[in-house]
Amino acid sequence: MKIENQKFRDKNKGFTLLELIAVLVILAALATIAIPIFINKSDEAKQVAHNTNLHMLRQQAQMYMLSHEPVADSADIIDAMVTEGFIKDRPTYPINSLNTYAVEVVSGKATVKLNGPVAPTLGITADTADTTNAASITYTFTFSASVTNFDITDVTVTNGTKGAFAGSGAVYTLVVTNTGVGVTQSISVADGAATSTVGGLESTSASKNIVLANTGESLVVGNYIKFGKYNGINSSGAPIVWRVINKTDIDSNGTQDLMLLSDRIITMKSYDAKDAAEADADRKNLGSNNWLNSNIREWLNSTAGANSVVYSTQKPDSTHVFVSGSAVNPYDTEAGFLNTNNFSNEEYNKIVSVINNTIVNDALDGSDGGSVNHGYDNAGADESVAAGTNYNTAYYITTTDKIFLPSLGELATYVDGELTHPSTVTDYLIAYTTPEARTQSNYGGDPANDTVPLDYWTRDAYPDASYITRLVYSDGMLGTGAANRGYYGIRPVLYLNSSNITLGAETGATASTAYTITGLN
């Protein structure tokens, strides 16, 4: 029994030291055989993948060349092959990720090449348009590969102050607070600012420029802006200064539109010429107060050249406008207000066509709505549209216009008691003439200078007569005038689409500091 127990204990002793050493030697020998075999198999697989890539690129490059013959010389057409669907995506070199494939075209022959490691490239983007009035901009720095050693000190900023910096790997962000208006903010990163995580290659440089400017969207009620010009008879084509009197999406397209009223009277003209073809006796001698087919509406909205404006009724020539010694300011030969000499094609396209309601003589001209004649009040624009005057229920016609004269309602809502002339602190309802308007006019009773106000037309009819139209008098009170009188002022209105307008560095606070448009599309 003792002998058997001894044998049992001997069997459970395990390996001796010599036996363990022998096992390790055997395992090491096996490893020297197995690992190279594994590595060789992995390398073989990568080589097979590379050969497959070469075959695919050569074959598809030939297909691309055949479909585009001839093909201009190019260092690499792989991106074009991807874009046009000849290959799904750019293949990766399986043996070394730092190398890249290229398909070079020289003299009509495509060759697949293997380029060496490429330094990480950098792209800089911003969260604003290239022209902005934003207070700050967030820039994103995107490298083509993961990098290290990139920080806020690697970014150079002009016309801005660096703020929060964050990111890692291939993507980083920087917030910049903008400084200045009418200047360009420049963001730049020099060569070698960062190092690729794989390969240790230095990054390439990059830059981004943003124009810091006021834009059309930044304009507010009360601002002044120059838009278009007026080349009238005997006038020099000076820029027209307008004032923002309202801001609204008038055409419901998601963009705010600026309602502009000319700061000054830009010309003196009759509302409508007398017309022998009219059935009404007063209109035969004094013109019509119907905005729909008035001479002034047709002139304001015409793009025709000199002697080419089409008038649907009697044109405003020297025989049919008011005569005071001589015919007062006929304009039948003048080019239309929207002619390209006044507004470029780009400017014309920024003017929004709007649907207007205008007080009308229902008995003579019919109406598109309303139920009573307007019970006018001559005290002022506000009083003339008060509840007791029936303005909101008065007979009206509907027209579509690009340029129009102000209505009593528009003057009451946006001008009378709402705005003043900064220089004189008088109600903005009162209007003064431009030097060009006085030069153009042949009337002896015109204002002597810029500081003397003048009566001007509204587009609303005085509905108790066929020929009388509502006026704003020089003192800001309302009145009336016969349509063929050519000595009253024209103070036009338009809606300007505010998008994609870049403004100069002016303040826009006064007519003399009116914004200029430096970019328009």
C-alpha positions in Angstrom: 0.0 0.0 0.0 2.8 2.4 0.8 4.5 1.7 -2.5 1.3 2.5 -4.5 0.7 5.8 -2.6 4.3 6.8 -3.4 3.7 6.1 -7.1 0.4 8.2 -7.0 2.3 11.1 -5.5 5.0 10.9 -8.2 2.4 11.1 -10.9 1.1 14.4 -9.6 4.3 16.3 -9.2 3.9 18.2 -12.7 6.7 19.3 -15.0 10.2 19.7 -13.9 12.1 22.9 -14.7 14.0 21.1 -17.5 10.7 19.9 -18.9 9.2 23.5 -18.9 12.3 24.9 -20.6 11.9 22.2 -23.3 8.3 23.1 -23.8 9.2 26.8 -24.2 11.9 26.0 -26.7 9.4 24.0 -28.7 6.8 26.8 -28.7 9.4 29.4 -29.7 10.4 27.2 -32.6 6.7 26.8 -33.7 6.2 30.6 -33.4 9.2 31.3 -35.7 7.4 29.1 -38.2 3.8 30.2 -37.7 4.1 34.1 -37.4 5.9 34.5 -40.7 3.3 32.3 -42.3 0.5 34.5 -40.8 2.3 37.7 -41.8 2.9 36.4 -45.2 -0.8 35.5 -45.5 -1.8 39.0 -44.4 0.6 40.6 -46.9 -0.6 38.3 -49.6 -4.2 39.4 -48.9 -3.2 43.1 -49.1 -1.3 42.4 -52.3 -4.3 40.7 -53.8 -6.5 43.7 -52.8 -4.0 46.0 -54.3 -3.9 44.0 -57.6 -7.7 44.1 -57.6 -7.7 47.9 -57.2 -5.2 48.3 -60.0 -7.3 46.1 -62.3 -10.5 48.0 -61.5 -8.9 51.4 -61.9 -7.3 50.5 -65.2 -10.5 49.0 -66.6 -12.8 51.9 -65.5 -10.3 54.5 -66.5 -10.4 53.2 -70.0 -14.2 53.3 -69.9 -14.0 56.9 -68.7 -11.5 57.8 -71.5 -13.7 56.2 -74.2 -16.8 58.1 -73.0 -15.0 61.5 -72.8 -12.6 61.3 -75.8 -10.6 63.4 -76.0 -9.6 63.8 -72.3 -7.3 66.7 -71.3 -4.1 66.0 -69.4 -4.7 65.6 -65.7 -2.8 64.6 -62.6 -5.7 62.5 -61.4 -9.2 61.8 -62.8 -10.3 59.5 -59.9 -12.6 62.1 -58.4 -14.2 62.6 -61.8 -14.7 58.9 -62.2 -16.4 58.7 -58.8 -18.7 61.7 -59.6 -19.8 60.2 -62.9 -20.4 56.7 -61.5 -17.5 54.8 -63.1 -16.4 53.7 -59.7 -18.2 53.8 -56.4 -15.5 55.6 -54.4 -11.8 56.3 -54.3 -10.0 53.0 -53.3 -7.6 53.0 -50.4 -4.1 51.6 -50.9 -4.2 48.5 -48.6 -0.5 48.1 -48.0 0.2 51.5 -46.6 -2.5 54.0 -45.8 -0.2 56.9 -46.3 0.0 56.2 -50.0 -2.8 57.0 -52.4 -3.9 56.0 -55.9 -4.0 58.3 -58.8 -5.0 57.9 -62.5 -2.9 60.3 -64.5 -3.8 61.3 -68.0 -1.0 62.3 -70.4 -1.5 62.7 -74.1 -4.7 60.7 -74.1 -3.2 57.8 -72.1 -4.4 56.9 -68.6 -1.9 55.4 -66.1 -2.6 54.2 -62.6 0.0 55.6 -60.2 0.8 55.3 -56.5 1.6 58.6 -54.8 3.6 58.9 -51.6 2.2 60.1 -48.3 0.2 63.3 -48.5 0.4 66.1 -45.9 -2.9 66.7 -44.2 -4.9 69.5 -46.0 -7.0 72.0 -44.2 -10.3 73.6 -45.1 -11.9 76.5 -43.3 -15.7 77.1 -43.3 -17.9 79.7 -41.6 -21.5 79.5 -40.2 -22.4 82.7 -42.1 -22.5 83.8 -45.7 -19.3 85.4 -47.2 -20.9 88.8 -46.5 -22.6 89.2 -43.2 -23.7 91.7 -40.5 -23.5 89.0 -37.8 -21.9 90.0 -34.5 -19.8 86.9 -34.4 -18.8 84.0 -36.6 -18.0 80.4 -35.8 -15.3 79.0 -38.0 -14.7 75.2 -38.5 -11.2 73.9 -39.3 -11.4 70.5 -41.0 -8.2 68.6 -41.7 -8.1 65.7 -44.2 -6.6 63.5 -41.4 -6.4 63.4 -37.7 -3.7 65.9 -36.4 -2.0 67.0 -33.2 -0.5 70.2 -31.9 -3.2 72.5 -33.4 -4.4 75.2 -31.0 -5.8 78.7 -30.9 -2.4 80.3 -31.3 -2.1 78.8 -34.8 -5.0 80.9 -36.1 -4.4 84.5 -37.2 -7.5 86.8 -37.2 -7.9 90.3 -38.6 -10.9 92.5 -37.8 -12.1 90.2 -35.1 -11.3 88.9 -31.6 -10.7 85.2 -30.9 -13.0 83.5 -28.5 -13.9 79.9 -27.6 -11.7 77.3 -29.3 -12.5 73.5 -29.2 -12.0 70.3 -31.1 -9.7 67.3 -31.5 -8.6 64.9 -34.2 -9.5 66.3 -37.6 -12.1 68.9 -36.7 -11.8 72.1 -34.6 -13.9 75.3 -34.1 -13.2 78.9 -33.2 -15.7 81.7 -32.4 -14.6 85.1 -33.6 -16.3 88.3 -32.4 -16.5 90.7 -35.4 -15.0 94.3 -35.3 -15.6 96.9 -37.9 -18.1 97.5 -40.8 -17.2 97.7 -44.4 -14.0 95.7 -43.8 -12.9 92.1 -44.6 -12.3 89.7 -41.8 -9.4 87.3 -42.6 -8.8 83.9 -40.9 -5.6 82.1 -41.7 -3.5 79.1 -40.6 0.1 78.8 -41.8 1.9 75.7 -43.2 3.0 73.3 -40.5 0.5 74.4 -37.9 -0.5 70.8 -37.1 1.1 67.4 -37.5 -0.7 64.3 -38.8 -1.2 61.6 -36.2 -0.1 58.9 -38.6 3.1 59.6 -40.5 4.0 62.8 -38.7 3.5 65.0 -41.7 3.0 68.8 -41.4 -0.4 70.3 -42.5 -0.8 72.7 -45.3 -2.0 76.3 -45.0 -5.5 77.7 -45.5 -7.4 80.9 -45.2 -11.0 82.3 -45.2 -12.3 85.8 -45.8 -15.6 87.2 -44.7 -16.9 90.7 -45.6 -18.2 92.4 -42.5 -20.9 94.7 -43.9 -24.4 96.0 -43.3 -26.8 94.1 -45.5 -30.3 94.7 -46.8 -31.7 92.6 -44.0 -30.1 94.8 -41.4 -32.0 98.0 -42.5 -34.7 99.2 -40.2 -37.5 101.7 -40.4 -36.1 105.2 -40.6 -32.9 104.3 -42.4 -31.9 106.1 -45.6 -30.6 104.3 -48.7 -29.5 105.2 -52.2 -31.2 103.1 -54.9 -31.3 103.8 -58.6 -31.1 107.3 -60.1 -33.3 109.6 -62.1 -32.3 110.9 -65.5 -35.1 113.3 -66.2 -35.3 116.0 -68.8 -32.5 118.5 -68.2 -31.4 116.6 -65.0 -28.1 114.9 -64.3 -29.1 111.5 -63.1 -28.4 111.9 -59.5 -28.9 108.9 -57.2 -32.3 108.7 -55.6 -32.3 108.8 -51.8 -35.1 106.7 -50.2 -36.2 106.2 -46.6 -37.4 102.9 -45.1 -41.0 103.5 -43.9 -42.0 99.8 -43.4 -40.5 96.4 -43.4 -42.6 93.4 -44.1 -42.7 90.2 -46.2 -45.1 91.8 -48.7 -45.0 88.9 -51.2 -45.0 86.1 -48.6 -41.8 84.5 -49.9 -39.9 84.4 -46.6 -37.8 87.5 -47.2 -38.4 90.8 -45.6 -39.2 93.6 -48.1 -38.3 97.3 -47.5 -41.1 99.8 -48.2 -39.2 102.8 -49.5 -40.5 106.4 -49.9 -38.4 108.9 -51.8 -36.9 111.3 -49.3 -37.6 114.2 -51.6 -39.8 115.1 -54.5 -37.8 113.9 -57.5 -39.8 115.6 -60.3 -42.9 117.7 -60.9 -45.5 116.2 -63.2 -49.3 116.0 -63.9 -51.2 113.1 -62.6 -53.1 112.7 -65.9 -53.5 114.8 -69.1 -56.8 116.1 -70.3 -58.4 113.9 -72.9 -61.0 114.8 -75.5 -61.9 111.1 -75.8 -63.3 111.0 -72.3 -67.1 110.9 -72.0 -66.9 113.0 -68.8 -66.8 116.8 -69.5 -64.4 117.6 -66.7 -62.0 114.9 -67.8 -62.0 116.3 -71.3 -60.5 119.5 -69.9 -58.8 118.6 -66.6 -57.7 114.9 -66.8 -58.8 111.8 -64.9 -58.3 110.9 -61.2 -58.5 107.1 -62.0 -55.2 105.6 -60.9 -55.7 102.5 -63.0 -55.0 104.3 -66.4 -53.4 107.5 -65.2 -50.5 108.8 -67.1 -48.3 109.0 -64.0 -48.9 105.3 -63.1 -48.0 104.2 -66.7 -44.9 106.4 -66.7 -43.7 105.2 -63.3 -44.0 101.6 -64.3 -42.6 101.8 -67.8 -39.2 100.6 -68.8 -39.4 102.1 -72.3 -36.9 104.6 -73.7 -37.4 108.2 -74.8 -40.5 108.7 -77.0 -41.5 105.1 -76.4 -43.7 105.0 -73.3 -47.1 103.6 -74.2 -50.0 105.5 -72.7 -53.4 103.9 -72.8 -55.1 107.3 -72.8 -54.1 110.8 -74.0 -50.3 111.1 -73.5 -49.1 114.1 -71.3 -47.8 116.3 -74.2 -47.6 120.1 -74.3 -51.1 120.3 -75.7 -52.9 118.4 -72.9 -51.1 119.3 -69.7 -51.9 122.5 -67.8 -50.7 125.7 -69.4 -49.4 128.6 -67.4 -47.8 130.8 -70.1 -46.5 127.6 -71.5 -47.3 123.9 -71.0 -46.2 123.0 -67.5 -43.8 120.0 -67.4 -45.1 117.8 -70.3 -43.4 114.4 -70.2 -44.7 112.5 -73.2 -41.2 112.2 -74.8 -39.4 111.2 -71.5 -38.2 107.7 -71.0 -40.1 105.6 -68.5 -39.1 105.8 -64.9 -38.0 102.2 -64.8 -35.8 102.6 -67.9 -32.3 101.1 -67.6 -30.8 104.6 -67.5 -32.4 104.9 -64.1 -32.4 101.3 -62.8 -30.1 98.5 -63.8 -31.5 95.1 -64.6 -30.3 93.9 -61.2 -32.0 96.8 -59.5 -35.2 96.4 -61.5 -35.4 92.7 -60.5 -35.0 93.6 -56.8 -38.2 95.8 -56.9 -41.2 93.7 -55.7 -44.5 93.9 -57.6 -47.3 94.5 -55.1 -51.0 94.6 -55.2 -52.4 98.0 -54.2 -55.8 99.3 -53.3 -56.6 102.9 -54.3 -59.6 105.1 -53.6 -61.7 105.5 -56.8 -64.8 107.3 -58.1 -67.1 104.3 -58.2 -69.8 106.0 -60.1 -67.5 106.7 -63.1 -64.9 103.9 -62.9 -66.4 101.1 -60.9 -64.6 99.4 -58.1 -63.1 96.2 -56.9 -64.4 96.6 -53.3 -65.8 98.9 -50.8 -69.3 100.2 -50.1 -69.2 104.0 -49.7 -67.4 107.0 -51.0 -64.5 108.1 -49.0 -65.5 110.8 -46.5 -62.3 112.8 -46.7 -60.8 115.1 -44.1 -58.3 117.8 -45.1 -56.7 118.1 -41.6 -54.0 115.5 -42.2 -53.3 112.0 -43.3 -54.2 110.5 -39.9 -57.5 112.3 -39.8 -58.3 111.4 -43.4 -58.2 107.7 -42.7 -59.9 107.9 -39.3 -63.0 105.8 -38.7 -65.4 108.6 -39.4 -64.1 109.1 -42.9 -65.0 105.6 -44.0 -61.5 105.0 -45.5 -61.5 101.3 -44.7 -64.9 100.7 -46.4 -64.5 103.2 -49.2 -64.7 102.2 -52.8 -61.3 101.1 -54.2 -59.7 99.6 -57.3 -56.9 97.0 -57.2 -53.7 97.3 -59.3 -50.4 95.6 -59.4 -47.5 98.0 -59.4 -43.7 98.1 -59.0 -43.6 101.9 -58.5 -46.5 103.9 -57.1 -47.6 107.0 -55.4 -48.4 106.8 -51.7 -51.9 106.4 -50.6 -53.6 108.3 -47.7 -53.6 105.1 -45.7 -49.9 104.4 -46.2 -49.0 107.9 -45.3 -51.2 107.8 -42.2 -49.8 104.4 -41.1 -46.1 104.8 -41.8 -45.3 108.5 -42.1 -47.6 111.0 -40.5 -46.6 111.3 -36.8 -44.2 108.3 -37.2 -41.1 109.9 -38.8 -39.6 113.3 -38.9 -36.9 115.0 -41.0 -33.7 114.7 -38.9 -32.5 118.1 -40.0 -35.6 120.1 -39.4 -37.6 117.9 -37.0 -40.7 118.5 -39.1 -43.2 115.8 -39.9 -41.9 113.5 -42.6 -45.3 114.0 -44.4 -43.9 117.3 -45.5 -41.7 117.0 -48.6 -38.9 119.1 -50.2 -37.6 119.0 -53.8 -34.3 117.9 -55.1 -32.1 120.4 -57.1 -32.6 118.2 -60.1 -36.4 118.4 -59.9 -36.2 122.2 -59.9 -33.7 122.2 -62.8 -36.0 119.9 -64.8 -39.2 121.9 -64.1 -40.2 124.8 -66.3 -42.8 126.2 -63.9 -42.1 129.7 -62.5 -43.6 129.0 -59.1 -41.3 126.2 -58.0 -39.6 126.3 -54.6 -36.5 128.5 -54.5 -34.2 126.0 -52.8 -33.9 122.7 -50.9 -35.6 124.1 -47.7 -38.9 125.2 -49.2 -41.5 122.4 -49.2 -43.9 121.6 -52.1 -47.3 120.0 -52.5 -47.2 116.4 -53.9 -49.6 113.8 -55.3 -51.1 110.8 -53.6 -52.6 108.1 -55.8 -56.1 108.3 -54.1 -59.0 110.0 -56.0 -61.3 112.6 -54.5 -64.4 110.5 -55.2 -66.9 113.3 -55.4 -65.3 114.5 -58.7 -63.9 112.9 -61.8 -60.7 114.9 -62.2 -59.6 115.8 -58.7 -56.9 113.8 -56.9 -55.8 114.0 -53.2 -52.6 116.0 -52.4 -50.3 116.5 -49.4 -49.8 120.2 -49.1 -46.5 121.9 -48.2 -47.6 122.3 -44.6 -48.5 118.6 -44.2 -52.3 119.1 -44.5 -54.3 117.3 -47.2 -56.0 118.9 -50.1 -56.9 118.3 -53.8 -55.7 119.2 -57.2 -56.8 118.9 -60.8 -55.2 115.9 -62.5 -53.6 117.8 -65.4 -51.6 120.2 -63.2 -47.9 119.7 -63.8 -46.5 121.7 -61.0 -47.2 119.2 -58.2 -44.5 116.9 -56.9 -43.9 113.2 -57.4 -42.7 111.3 -54.4 -42.7 107.6 -55.5 -42.9 104.5 -53.4 -41.5 100.9 -54.0 -40.9 97.7 -52.1 -37.3 96.4 -52.3 -36.4 92.8 -51.7 -33.8 93.0 -48.9 -31.9 89.7 -49.6 -28.4 89.6 -51.1 -27.8 93.3 -50.8 -24.5 94.5 -49.4 -24.3 98.0 -48.0 -21.4 100.5 -47.6 -20.0 101.7 -44.3 -22.4 104.7 -44.0 -24.6 105.0 -41.0 -27.9 105.4 -42.9 -29.1 107.8 -40.2 -29.7 110.8 -42.4 -30.1 111.6 -46.1 -26.5 112.8 -46.3 -25.3 109.5 -44.8 -27.6 107.3 -46.7 -26.4 103.7 -47.3 -24.9 103.0 -50.7 -25.3 99.5 -52.2 -22.0 97.9 -52.9 -23.2 94.5 -53.9 -26.5 93.3 -55.4 -27.7 90.0 -56.8 
